[in-house]
Amino acid sequence: MITVSVHCPRCHSYEIYRHGLSPTKRERFRCQCCRRVFQLTYHYEARKPG
């Protein structure tokens, strides 16, 4: 089993929990500090942060 360290792209906090699946079946995560929902990989280029 591989453990991946996930941090929030907005506030860089490591207080993250899994928050379901996207419509394309990719895992979503929610930051406990800033409450932002994000994915590690995106299906569409326009959804990527930055």
Residue, then its C-alpha position, 0 to 999 in steps of 0.5 A: m500500500i502506498t501513502v500519498s501526502v496530500h496538501c491543499p493547493r490554496c492554503h498548503s495545509y495537510e489537514i485533508y479528508r476525502h470528500g467523495l467522487s467527481p462525476t468522472k469517478r475521481e477522488r475529491f478532497r476537502c481542506q479542513c482549514c479553508r474548506r476548499v474542495f479539490q482533486l489531485t487530477y482533473h479531466y479538463e485542462a480548464r479546471k486545473p488551478g493556476 
